[in-house]
Amino acid sequence: MLIDLHAHLVTEGMLNRHAFWGPFMKAQGFTVGHFSLGTRQPKKAVSDAQAQANLLSRMTHDARRKLMAERGVDRLVMATPSHAFMYWAEDFGNEYARICNDELSAWCAQDPEHFDFWAHANLADPKEAAREIERAVTQLGARGVCVGGANFNGLQAYSEELYPVWDKVCALDVPLMVHGYNQSVWWGERHTEDRFETTSIVGDCVDETLFPWYLICGGVLDAFPTLKTYVTHAGGMFVFQLGRLSELNKTMAPDARNKRPFMEYLQNFWFDLDVHHPALRRGVAEVVGVDRLVIGTNFGGAYDNGDLTEGLGLSDAEREKVRGGNALQLLKLAR
């Protein structure tokens, strides 16, 4: 069984919900406030209406199942697109979380054999986020919570204001999925200063490195030792710089509050193999170990690297763990 934990969903009901924030699908790209997701691909739409129709045509159940069959994927877990996390959108951030969860739940409920979803919550308002997470998990069927890796409108993963969120996630015994986001979305008209889409292309990996670093150094995992976190994009730079982070946590981070050695907290984390060369994937597998690996590919996104477990030197049993066994346990999915 192949389970992909990293896919995004946009429904018609998730678009055009706010006069300014949107989000909108326009001819120039996915648009939130002043920000539009840049691309050098030839324009595929001559109008905003055509752009929206093109996007939604890729989001149908049939379109998803067709691509899943081509790639041998048995199950997808959907999340809100990271450009639309809305942590910066004040009260609309809470409203949009409810909208996303209702839409994701209704869409997945039409084919529960193939589709599940990560809840969305506005972590800029932690108490409301905790309430919405409980609703999404207990009433709507969410399997966990997707969060941005850094900067929830000024809050960070170590901020004690977020403790109600971590407490709720642990009480519900569901995992987090960490996915960085374009920090330039909330820069207003200054978003044009984000040259080369850096806060997305590089910044996602920075956010995804900061999140586990902050959970550990901030003492969050001492306060919430059962908190489980899946970090996409192979953990950003976290796994590749693990030795440096571990050593310098002891020598150059005097304000770090972790009570145990840095490496002991790895049992709280899962990582995927979403890097673009087999040699790098082999490195991630060797460092992390097969019990903490899952599959996440940004399914249907910008690229396809095939079967990410190929060429890693894993046994058949180990490959099955990575391809689906670990996800079944982490998200409590039925076979």
N, C-alpha and C positions, 0 to 999 in steps of 0.2 A: 504493500500500500504506500502511495506517495501523497503526503499531505504538505501543502504549501501554506505556511503561516503568514506570508507577506503578500497580500493583494489589496488593492484599493477599489472602492465602489463609489460611483456617483449615480444617483437616481434623479429623475426629473424633480422630485420633491425636495432634493437637497440644493437645487439651484434657484437663483433669483429670489432669495428669501429676505433680503435687506436692500434698501435703496442704494446704499453705499458699499457695504461689505459684500453683498451678493450672496454667495459667490456666483460668478457668471462664466459661461463658456462663450468666448468671443472669437472672432476671426483671428485676432492676434494671440490668442491662447487663454488658458484658464486664468481668470481675473478675480482678485480679491482686493477691494478698495482701489488704491492707486496702482497696485502691483499686478502685472501680467507675467505668467510663466513664459520665459523666452524660449525661442527655438530657432535653429537655422534650417529646419526642414522646409521644403516648399509649402506654401499655404495650400491647405486642402479644402478651404471654404472661402467663398466670396462674400459671405454675410455671417452675422452673429447667429442667425437662426440655423443656417446650414452647419456651422461649427457645433452648435449644441446638438443638432440631430446626429451628426457624425459621432460625437462623443457617446451619446446615449445608445447608439446602435451597437457600440462595442461593449456595452454594459448589460445587454440582455442575457437572460439565462441561456438561451440557445447559443449565443456568441461565446459565452464563457465555457459552456460545456464542449463546444466544438474545439476550442483551443486547448482545453484540458485533455481531450482525447488525443489530440495531436502530440501533446507533450507527456502523456502518460500520467497525468495528475488525477488523483481520485477525489481529493477534497481541497477546498480553498477556505481560508479564513480571511474575511474582508475587514478593512478599516477605512475610516474617513481619510481622504487625501490630506497629507500633512500641510499643504499650503492653506488649508481651510480649518486649522485647529481653533482659530478665533480667540486665543488667549488674551488678545489685545483689544477685543471688541466690546468690552464692558458688559452690560446686561444681555446684549445679543449673544455673547459667548455662551451663556447658560441656555438661552432659547435654542441656539443652534445645536448644542449637545443633545437636547431632547429631540430635535428634529432628526438629527443623524441616527440616533438610536432607534427611533420609531421606523425610519426608512430602512435601515440595515436589517432590523428584525423582520419587518414585513417581507422584504426581498428574499432573505434566506429561508423564511418559513415556507416559501413556495417550492423549495427543493432542499429539505433538511438533510438528505442523503449526501449531497455534494457541497453544501455551503454552510458556514458558520461565520460569526463576526466578533470583532473586538469592540467593546463599548467605547464611546467617546465621552469625555468629561472636561469641563472648563476648569483646569487646575488653578487658574488665576483667582477662583472663588472656591477655596478648598472645602468649606462646609457644604455648599451646594453641590460641588463635584462628588462628595461622598454620598449625598442623597441620590444623585443621578446614577452613580455606579450601582448602588443597591437596587434601584428600579430596573436598570438595564440587565443586571445579572439575574435577579430573582423573578422578574416579571416578563422580560423580553428575551431571555435566553442567551445573553452575551457570555462568551467563554473567558473573557479577561478584559483588560483595559489598555487601549493604545494611548501612549503619552509622548509628547515631544521630549527631546533629550535635555533641553536646557531653556531657561528663561521663560517662566510662566508669568509673564507681565511683571517681572522683577523678582519673583520667587524662584528658588533653585531646589533641586532634589533634597538638599540638606536642610532647607528652611523648616523650622519647627511648625510654621503655619500649615505645612502640608501633612503633618502627622495625622489629622483626621482621615485623609485620603489613604495613607498607608495602613492605618488601623482598619479601615473598612475593607480594603483589598485583602488583608490577612484574615479578617473575620469571615469573609466570603470564600477564602481559600482559592482565589483565582490569580493568574499571573498577570504581570504587566508586559506589554510589548513596547519597546522604546524605538521611536523613529524620529530622527531630527527633522527640523523644518526650516524653511527660508526665513531667517531672522529679518530680512529686508521687507517682508510683508508688512510689518508694523512701522517701518521708517517713514511712512507718508510719502510726500513728493520726493524725498531723498532716496527712494528705492533705486533710482537710476545710478546711484553711486556704487551699487553692488555690481561691479564690473564682472563680466563673465559668469554671472549666476553663482558667484563664489559661496554665498551663504547657504546655498542648496548643495552644490556639487561637492564642495569641500566641507562646508559647514555641517551638513548632516552627520558626517563622520566625526567631526569635533563634538557635536552635541551628544552623539552616542558614546563617545569616550568619556565625556564629562559626567554622564549620568551614573555609571557604576563607581567612578572615582568619588563623586560626591556622596553617594550612598555609603560607601565604605568610610571615607575620611570624616564624614559628618556624623558618624555614629548611628546612622539610621538603621543599619542592620544589627546593631546591638539592641536598639529599642524594639525592632521588628524582625526578629531572627528568622521568621518563616516567610518573609517577603520574597517572592519569586519573580525574576525578571528575565525576559528574552530580549536580547539586543540584536537588532537586525544589522545588515551590511557587515556581517562577521564581527560585530562589536565596534565598528568604526576603527579606531587605532588602538583600542584597549588591549586586545590580545597581542598585537604586534609589539606593543611597548610594555608588556606586562612586567618584565623584569625590572625595567626602569621605574615604573610606578611603584612596585613593591619595595625596592631598595630606597627610593627617595621619600616614600611615605614614612620611613623610619628616621631619615636623616635631615630632610629639608622641609618637612611639613609639621612644624612644632605645634600648630594649632589643631592637627588631626585628632579626632576623638575616638577612633576605633580602638577597641579594647583587646582585640586579638591580632595576630600577625595577618598582614594584608592578604596573603594567598589563601588563608583559611575561609575567606568569604566567597571564593569562587563557586562553592556549592550552591549559592543562591542565584547563579546566572546560567543562562542558556544562550547559545550563539548559533547563527546559521553560517552557511558557506558561500555567501553572496559576495565573492571576490572573483576577479576575472582571469585567474590563471591557476591551473591545477597545482603548481608548486606552492602557491599561497594557500590554497585549500588544504593541501597536505600539512602545511605548517599549523594551520588553525586546528585541524583534527588532532595532530600530535600534541599540541599544547593544551587544548581544552579536554580532549578525550571524548570518545563516542557517546558516553552517557549524557553529555551536556550539549550535543549538537542536534539541530533540527534543520529543516529545509525552509528557506524563505527566498523568494526570487524577484520581488516586485512584479508579480505575475501579470503578464500583458503590458508591461511597461516598456522601457526604452531598449531592452536587450534581452537576449536569451542565450544562456551559456550551457544549455543541455542538462544532462544528468550530473548534478554537482558532486555525486559520490563516486563517479568514475575516476579511475587513475589514482586513487588515494591509498591503495594497498589494503583496503578493508576486507574482512571476510564477509560472506553473504549475510551472516547473522548481524554483524556490525552495521552493514549497509541498511538492513531492514530497520534497525534501531533509529538510524539517522533519518531515513526516508519517511518513517511514520510512527515507529514504536514509541519514541520519546515524546512526540507530539500527542499521541493518544493519552499518555499518562499526564503530561503537563496540563492539557486542556480538558482532561476527563471526557474524552470523546469515545463514543461507542464504535466498535469495529464495523 
